[in-house]
Amino acid sequence: MTVTREELHALIDRLPADELERVARTLEETTSEAQSSPPWPRSLGMIKDADPNASQRVDEYLAKGFGR
């Protein structure tokens, strides 16, 4: 779905007054997350110090016990 800014403004203009606060909070959360989040999944940061040959040694790691 592609929405233009004008269409979004029109939707906001049609909101009931009692919904404005909830929608404003949602938009605020969405825009602040977009500004502060890196463009990749957070889980990638967990492997930045991992062994670069980890995929070649998977059997060795699994033999030791996964997650131990």
C-alpha positions as CSV (number, residue, x, y, z in Angstrom):
1,M,0.0,0.0,0.0
2,T,1.4,3.4,-1.0
3,V,0.0,6.4,0.8
4,T,0.9,10.0,0.0
5,R,1.4,12.6,2.6
6,E,-1.8,14.3,1.4
7,E,-3.8,11.1,1.8
8,L,-2.3,10.6,5.3
9,H,-3.3,14.1,6.3
10,A,-6.8,13.5,4.9
11,L,-7.1,10.4,7.1
12,I,-5.9,12.3,10.1
13,D,-8.5,15.0,9.4
14,R,-11.2,12.4,9.5
15,L,-10.1,10.9,12.9
16,P,-12.6,11.4,15.8
17,A,-11.2,13.7,18.4
18,D,-11.0,10.9,21.0
19,E,-8.6,8.9,18.8
20,L,-6.1,11.7,18.2
21,E,-4.0,11.0,21.3
22,R,-3.7,7.3,20.5
23,V,-2.8,7.9,16.9
24,A,-0.3,10.6,17.8
25,R,1.5,8.3,20.3
26,T,1.7,5.6,17.6
27,L,3.1,8.0,15.1
28,E,5.6,9.3,17.6
29,E,6.8,5.8,18.5
30,T,7.1,4.8,14.8
31,T,9.1,7.9,13.9
32,S,11.4,7.7,16.9
33,E,12.1,4.0,16.3
34,A,12.9,4.7,12.7
35,Q,15.4,7.4,13.6
36,S,17.1,5.4,16.3
37,S,17.1,1.9,14.9
38,P,20.0,0.7,12.7
39,P,19.0,-0.5,9.2
40,W,19.6,-4.2,10.2
41,P,18.1,-6.5,12.7
42,R,19.4,-6.1,16.3
43,S,20.4,-9.7,16.4
44,L,23.3,-9.0,14.0
45,G,25.1,-7.1,16.7
46,M,25.2,-10.2,18.8
47,I,27.6,-11.9,16.3
48,K,30.1,-9.0,15.7
49,D,32.8,-10.7,17.8
50,A,32.1,-14.3,16.6
51,D,34.6,-16.7,15.1
52,P,34.7,-15.9,11.3
53,N,35.0,-19.7,10.7
54,A,32.1,-20.6,12.9
55,S,30.1,-22.1,10.0
56,Q,33.0,-24.4,9.2
57,R,33.2,-25.5,12.8
58,V,29.5,-26.0,13.5
59,D,29.8,-29.8,14.3
60,E,32.5,-29.0,16.9
61,Y,30.3,-26.4,18.5
62,L,27.3,-28.6,18.6
63,A,29.3,-31.5,20.0
64,K,30.1,-29.3,23.0
65,G,26.4,-28.6,23.6
66,F,24.3,-25.9,22.1
67,G,24.0,-22.7,24.2
68,R,26.3,-23.9,27.0
